[in-house]
Amino acid sequence: MARAKRIWAEALGRWAELWVSVYLTLKGYQILDRRVRLPACELDLVAKKGPWLCFIEVKAGRSRAQILTRFHPSYQNRLIRAAAQWRARRGYGTDQLMRFDVCGVVQGLWICHWRAAFEGDHAFNTDLI
């Protein structure tokens, strides 16, 4: 039973990432990378829009609140380290404007996009909740 749950969760995650990448592309984002495995953690999507390099975490859930509760400080730390690793590998300097976004797929259909969901100082944007 646990294996079936993992397979279902993996399929749902892949579908959510595809859905969000289409949504972001329609909003003018250029998708640079998907599902990048790095030593710190996996980055779901990396995109560029205007001057911003955006590291986008995709989550699926039953509600906005459920999705937002998954971003505790230690998880944010791993995402920040992974973003630094990605930038170093791709040759982006520290002067590049960057932000961390969260895209939630609520009930398998509705996309909520929280821009600059947290900062490099790990403080989650409480205006989102």
N, C-alpha and C positions, 0 to 999 in steps of 0.2 A: 504494500500500500504506500509506503514512504517513497519508493522509487517512482511510482505512478504520479505522486504529488510533485516530485522534483521535475519530472518530464513535463507535466502540465505547466508548472511555474516557468520553466525554461521557454516553452512555446509561447506562453502569454507575454513574457519579457521580450522575446524577439518580435512578436507582433506589435507590441507597444512601441518599441524602438523604430520599427518601420513606419508605423502610423505617425509618430512624432517627426521623423525625418521628412516625410512628405509635407506635413503641416508647416514645418520650419522652412522648407524649400519654397513653399507657396508664399511665405512671409518675407522672402528675400534673403534668407540665410544660405550661405554656401557650405555644404557639409564637407569637411576636410577629412574626417576619419570616423570610423564606427568600431565599437567593441574592441578597443585597444587594451590588450593585457600588458600591464606594467608591473614591476616589482611591488609598488605601493598598493595598487588595486586596479580594477578595470574601469576605463573611461567609456561610458556608453556612446556619447557623441561629442565630436569636436567640430565647431562651426565658426564661420567668420561672417560678421555683418558689419559693414562700415569699418570703423577703426577697431572694433571689438573682436577679440578672440574669445569664444564662448565654450566653456566646458559644461556640457549639459548632461545631467543625471536624469534618467528616465525611470519612473516607477509607476506601477499599476496598482490600483486599490479600489476599495469600495467607496471611499470618501476622500475629500481634500485633507481633512484632519488626519486620517489614517496614513496618508502618503507623507505628510509633513513630519509626523512623529518619527520617521525612520532616519532623520538627519541629525544624529547626536554628534557632539564635538569630535569624538575619536574618528567617526566616519568622515566628517568634514576634513580632518587632518590628513587622512589617507588620500582623499580627492585632491587636496592642495599639493601634496607630495607627488601624486601621479601627474598632475598638470605641469609641475616643474620638470619632471622627467620627460614628458612629452615635448615640452618647449625646447629642452636641451637637445633632444634627438632630432627635432625638425628645424633647428637653427633660429628659433624665435628668441629675441633678446628680452631682457628684463624690462625694457622700456615699452614693450608691447602692451597696450591696454587689454586687460582680460577680466572676465567675470565668470561666476559660477551660477548657472541657471538650473532650475528644476522643472521638468515637464512631467506632470502627472496625468495618467490616463485613468479617468474615473469611471468605474462601472463598465470598462471595456470600450468606451466610446468617446466621452468628452475629454478634451485636452485642456488642462490648466497649465499655463506657462508663467512661472515666477522668475522674472529677470533679477539678477543679482540677489539670489536667495540667501547667500551668505558671503561674507567678506574674507579676506586673507587673515583677519584677526579672529576668525572662527565664530563670530557672533551671528547667529541666525537672525535673519530679518523678521522680527516679531510682527511686522505689519501684515505678514502673509497669513497668519493664523486667524 
